[in-house]
Amino acid sequence: MKPKVKFETSVSLVTGAGSGIGKATALSLSRRGSRVICVDIDEKSAKEVALQCDQEFASSSALKDPSRSEFTTHYQCDVRDDDQIQELARSVHEDFGALTILVNNAGVGMSGSFLSMTKQDWEWIRSVNLDGVIACTRAFLPAMVERGYGHVVNLSSGLGYTPRATEPAYVTTKAGVLAFSQCLRAEVGHKGVGVSAICPGVINTPILSATRFLGDQATATNRLKVETLFGRGHRPETVANAIISAISANRAVVPVGWESWIGWVIHRLMPVGFQQVLARQNPL
């Protein structure tokens, strides 16, 4: 049986920690006494969140040793670059040892039909959303397995099991993360390391600043509709709470938000033909 993770003695690393879900998760882990390593492509944002994490960590009721009141650190890293990831892993393992918790959160968005995308568009979103998750896991998981203790959290999406004609690239990468997570869980779950796939619905985060709109989806009107939709979405803290719960209870797949739960039920129970009808609908 997988040992229960103790947050107050854990070392956690969160990618995409500079904003949105990553930031909320880093702060939530710090609040529970975990030492957090904030990683982001934007070093300034990672540093700012790390400083906030220090404040949460210092005031944590789980903190037993006041000398640990300033631990949180940050790194700049582009998860598309395997060399940067390997260097990050070397630094982390040298300074802090094996991770207890790895949260693969860094991600980007893309809206547009398959026929409107170039090969470069596909490579860009895949390199972050799927390859980045796999590369970070490859860099940090072996030490966790060797120690026989830890938890990997991969951010998939409610769209990972909800086909959409207007988001084929995003859906494909997030479906890949979901499948990878389930396969990985089967492989290492009996070795003391849990794996959870978190599948958020519409979350109010800055992801639109890292989203490409292509073809018919690239109009100003459509972008405004998407911004309005996300502005009404669930708070990032809702996802962070789901991540904490998934680690604590070692859950395999965790939909977050009513729309994600509906998608999960449809995916599991409804005929493929019905799912295809829904895939052709534009909710905006």
C-alpha positions in Angstrom: 0.0 0.0 0.0 1.2 3.5 -0.8 2.4 5.4 2.3 0.3 8.5 3.1 2.1 11.7 2.2 2.9 14.0 5.1 2.7 17.5 3.8 4.6 19.0 6.8 7.7 17.0 6.0 7.4 17.1 2.2 9.4 18.7 -0.5 7.2 19.7 -3.4 7.9 21.1 -6.9 5.3 22.9 -9.0 5.8 23.8 -12.6 3.9 26.8 -14.0 4.0 28.1 -10.4 4.0 31.7 -11.4 0.3 32.2 -11.8 -3.1 30.5 -11.8 -3.5 26.9 -10.7 0.3 26.6 -10.2 0.4 29.6 -7.9 -2.6 28.5 -5.9 -1.2 25.0 -5.5 2.2 26.2 -4.4 0.6 28.5 -1.8 -1.7 25.7 -0.6 1.2 23.3 -0.2 3.2 25.9 1.7 0.3 26.6 4.0 0.3 22.9 5.0 4.0 23.0 5.9 5.5 21.7 2.7 8.8 23.0 1.4 7.9 24.2 -2.2 10.1 24.7 -5.2 8.4 27.1 -7.6 9.3 26.6 -11.3 8.1 28.8 -14.2 9.3 30.0 -17.6 8.9 33.5 -16.1 11.5 33.8 -13.4 10.1 37.0 -12.0 6.7 35.4 -11.4 8.3 32.3 -9.9 10.3 34.4 -7.5 7.2 36.5 -6.4 5.2 33.3 -5.7 8.2 31.8 -3.8 8.3 34.8 -1.5 4.5 34.5 -0.9 5.0 30.8 -0.2 7.7 31.6 2.4 5.2 33.8 4.2 2.6 31.0 4.2 5.2 28.5 5.2 6.4 30.6 8.1 2.9 31.0 9.5 1.9 27.4 8.9 0.4 25.6 11.9 2.2 22.5 10.6 5.6 24.2 11.0 7.4 22.7 13.9 10.9 24.1 13.4 11.1 27.9 13.2 14.6 27.6 11.5 12.7 26.3 8.4 10.8 29.6 8.0 12.6 30.5 4.9 13.0 27.6 2.6 10.9 28.1 -0.6 13.1 28.6 -3.7 12.4 29.2 -7.4 13.9 28.3 -10.7 13.4 29.5 -14.2 12.8 26.6 -16.6 11.2 26.1 -20.0 9.6 22.6 -19.8 10.0 22.3 -23.6 13.8 22.2 -23.1 15.0 18.8 -21.9 18.5 20.2 -21.1 16.9 22.8 -18.8 14.8 20.1 -17.1 17.8 17.9 -16.5 19.8 20.8 -15.1 16.9 21.6 -12.8 16.7 18.0 -11.6 20.4 17.9 -10.9 20.2 21.1 -8.8 17.1 20.0 -6.9 18.4 16.6 -6.1 21.8 18.0 -5.0 20.2 20.6 -2.8 17.0 18.9 -1.5 17.2 15.2 -2.4 14.3 13.3 -3.9 11.0 15.1 -4.2 8.0 14.1 -2.2 5.4 15.8 -4.5 5.8 16.6 -8.2 3.0 18.8 -9.7 3.2 18.9 -13.5 1.0 22.0 -14.1 2.7 24.1 -16.8 0.5 24.3 -19.9 -0.7 26.3 -22.8 -3.9 26.5 -24.8 -4.9 26.5 -28.5 -8.3 27.0 -30.1 -8.8 26.4 -33.8 -9.7 23.5 -36.2 -7.1 20.9 -37.3 -7.1 22.3 -40.8 -6.2 25.8 -39.5 -3.1 24.5 -37.7 0.5 24.3 -38.9 3.0 21.6 -37.9 4.7 24.2 -35.8 1.4 24.9 -33.9 1.1 21.2 -33.1 4.7 20.9 -32.0 4.4 24.0 -29.8 1.4 22.8 -27.8 2.5 19.2 -27.6 6.0 20.2 -26.4 4.5 22.0 -23.4 1.3 20.1 -22.5 2.5 16.5 -23.1 6.2 16.3 -23.7 6.9 18.7 -20.8 4.9 16.5 -18.4 6.7 13.4 -19.5 10.2 15.0 -19.4 9.7 16.4 -15.9 8.4 13.0 -14.7 11.3 11.3 -16.3 13.7 13.6 -14.5 12.2 13.4 -11.0 10.3 10.1 -10.7 13.3 7.6 -10.5 14.5 9.1 -7.3 11.0 9.0 -5.8 10.6 5.3 -6.8 14.0 4.5 -5.4 13.0 6.0 -2.1 9.6 4.3 -2.3 7.6 7.3 -1.3 5.9 10.2 -3.1 3.2 11.5 -5.3 3.0 12.8 -8.9 0.2 15.1 -9.9 -0.4 15.7 -13.6 -2.8 18.5 -14.8 -5.0 17.1 -17.5 -8.3 18.8 -18.3 -12.0 18.1 -18.5 -11.4 18.4 -22.2 -9.1 15.4 -21.9 -12.2 13.2 -22.2 -14.5 15.7 -24.0 -13.8 15.8 -27.7 -14.2 19.3 -29.3 -14.1 20.1 -33.0 -12.6 23.5 -32.3 -9.8 22.3 -29.8 -8.3 19.1 -31.3 -4.8 20.0 -30.3 -5.6 20.9 -26.7 -7.9 17.9 -26.3 -5.3 15.5 -27.7 -2.5 16.7 -25.5 -4.7 16.6 -22.4 -6.0 13.2 -23.3 -2.4 12.1 -23.6 -1.7 13.4 -20.1 -4.7 11.5 -18.7 -3.6 8.3 -20.4 0.0 8.7 -19.4 -1.0 9.3 -15.8 -3.2 6.2 -15.7 -0.4 4.0 -17.2 2.2 5.5 -14.8 -0.1 4.8 -11.8 -0.4 1.2 -12.8 3.4 1.0 -13.1 4.6 2.7 -10.0 1.6 2.6 -7.6 2.8 -0.6 -5.9 6.3 1.0 -5.5 5.1 3.6 -3.0 4.5 6.5 -5.5 1.0 7.6 -6.2 -0.1 9.3 -9.5 -3.2 11.5 -9.9 -4.6 13.1 -13.0 -6.5 16.4 -12.3 -9.1 17.4 -14.8 -10.3 21.0 -14.3 -13.2 22.5 -16.1 -13.4 26.2 -16.9 -11.0 27.9 -14.4 -10.4 31.7 -14.1 -6.6 31.8 -14.8 -4.3 33.7 -17.1 -4.0 30.8 -19.5 -5.5 32.8 -22.3 -2.3 34.9 -22.4 -0.6 31.6 -23.4 -3.3 30.5 -25.9 -3.1 30.6 -29.7 -6.4 31.4 -31.5 -6.3 30.1 -35.1 -8.6 30.2 -38.2 -12.2 30.9 -37.4 -11.5 31.0 -33.7 -9.1 34.0 -34.1 -11.7 36.7 -34.3 -11.9 39.4 -31.7 -15.5 38.6 -31.0 -14.7 34.9 -30.3 -11.7 35.8 -28.1 -13.9 38.2 -26.1 -16.5 35.4 -25.6 -13.8 33.1 -24.4 -12.4 35.7 -22.0 -15.9 36.3 -20.6 -16.4 32.5 -20.1 -13.1 32.1 -18.3 -13.7 35.2 -16.2 -16.8 33.4 -14.8 -14.9 30.2 -14.2 -14.0 28.5 -11.0 -11.2 29.9 -8.8 -7.7 28.4 -9.1 -7.9 27.6 -5.4 -10.7 25.1 -6.2 -8.3 23.1 -8.3 -5.5 23.5 -5.6 -7.9 22.0 -3.0 -8.6 19.1 -5.4 -4.9 18.5 -5.8 -4.4 18.4 -2.0 -7.3 16.0 -1.7 -6.0 13.8 -4.5 -2.6 13.5 -2.9 -4.1 12.8 0.5 -6.5 10.1 -0.7 -4.3 8.9 -3.6 -7.1 9.4 -6.2 -6.5 8.3 -9.8 -8.7 10.8 -11.8 -10.2 13.9 -10.3 -12.6 16.1 -12.3 -12.9 19.6 -11.0 -16.0 21.7 -11.6 -19.5 20.7 -12.5 -18.8 20.9 -16.2 -15.9 18.6 -15.9 -17.9 16.1 -13.9 -20.7 16.2 -16.5 -18.0 15.5 -19.2 -16.6 12.6 -17.2 -20.1 11.0 -16.8 -20.8 11.4 -20.5 -17.4 10.0 -21.4 -18.0 6.9 -19.3 -21.7 6.2 -19.9 -22.9 7.8 -23.1 -22.5 6.2 -26.6 -19.7 7.4 -28.8 -22.2 8.7 -31.4 -23.8 11.0 -28.8 -20.3 12.2 -27.7 -19.6 13.1 -31.4 -22.8 15.1 -31.6 -21.7 17.1 -28.6 -18.2 17.5 -30.0 -19.6 19.4 -33.0 -21.4 21.9 -30.8 -20.0 25.4 -30.0 -21.0 26.5 -26.5 -20.0 30.1 -27.1 
